[in-house]
Amino acid sequence: MAQALQKQLEFYFSDSNYPRDKFMRAHAAKSEEGYIPLEVFLTFNKIKENKHTLEDLQNAAAASEQLALSEDKNQVRRLAPLPTTDIATERSVYVFGLPTGVTLEEIAESLSTYKVLSLRAVRAKEDKKKTEAKDGETATDSKKRPAPATDAAPEEKKQKTETEGEQNNKENKGHFIEFADLEQAKQFIDTKPKVNGIELTNIQDKMSYLKPKKEKKEKPAKDNNKKDREAKKEEPFTWTPGVLVNLEGANDIDLESRELARKIKDEFAQFGKVAFVEKNADGQIIARFSTPEDAQKSVAGTENGEFTVAEKKIKAVLLTGEQEEAQWKRVEASMKERQSSRGGRGGRGGRGRGRGGRGKGRD
C-alpha cells in the first residue's frame, strides 16, 4: 500500500501528468520553490478512496527519490526541472479492445517488460464534459469516483448498474497508453502484445490516430464557409412592395440622423413598426416599415398624412410604382457596393431583410 501511494504521488508530478495539470501547477505557483501542500492531495479521489492520511503522504514523499519534502513535512515538490519539450503524445499509443474501467495498475502489471506512465480513456465528444477527469486527478482517478447515494430498492440498483455498464461499453472509444519513451511505444506497436490476455483489434501511434480526426474537423468547416460565401453571392436581391414611405419635409429638420430616426419611430409607434430610416441620394428621408400593413396604417392614421417632429410639419407619402422601384434600386446598388468593398463577404440585406428590405437594419 505504501509503495502504491508513492508511485501515485510520483505520477502526479511526472512528465506525463504535471506539465499539463493546471490544478497542480496553480498551487505550485503560490510557492517560490514550487511546493504544493500535501493537504491538496487529500482531496484527490484516488487518495480519498484508499483512505490515505496526511502521515501516509508524508512517508510516501520522504521515501521518493523523485520528490522533495519541505522541512515542516507539509509540502512536496518535484526535484527534476520541467522538460523543455512535451513528447507525451509522441510516446503514446492508441489501442482499442480494452474493457471499460481498466486501471493503470492492471496494464502496468500485464506489460511488465514496458514502463507504462499513464492510461487514459478516449472520451466521446458529447460526453467529454461529463466524464473528463477533475483538476488534480488522473484519468484513472476519474473512473473510480464513488457512485452517488440512492434510495432505490436493491432490484432497482442492480438494474441501474447493468444499464450503466451497457452504456459504458457502448461509449468505449479506446484508450491511450503512454510509455516511458518513443522506443517502447514503437516496440509495442510492432509486436502487438496481448494485454491481460486480450488481443487488441486496433493499435497505432497517437499522432496517427489524431491526425485524420483533426483534418476531418477542420476541412468541412472551411468548405462550408466557402459554400456560404458562394451562396450569398448568387442569392438574388428581393424586396417587399408597399413598405417605403417618403417623409416630405424631414430633411429640413436640424437633428442628428439617429435622433431623427428615433423621433420618427416614436411618432409612428402607435400605428406600426418602422424598421429603418435612411436618407437617399436625392436627400429624401425614407422610412421603411416592417410590413405593408404597418406602412398603410401609419399613413392613414396621421391627419392628412401629416405629423410634427421637432416642431416641423412632415407629410408621409407611400411610395408606389416607379418611385418605389427607383428607391429599391438605390438600396440594391448600395448593398452591392458594400459587398464589393468587403471582398464579396456579403452584408446585411438580401431577401428583403436588413438594409435591403424587410426589416432588421440599424437606426
Disulfide bonds with the S-S distance in Angstrom:
none
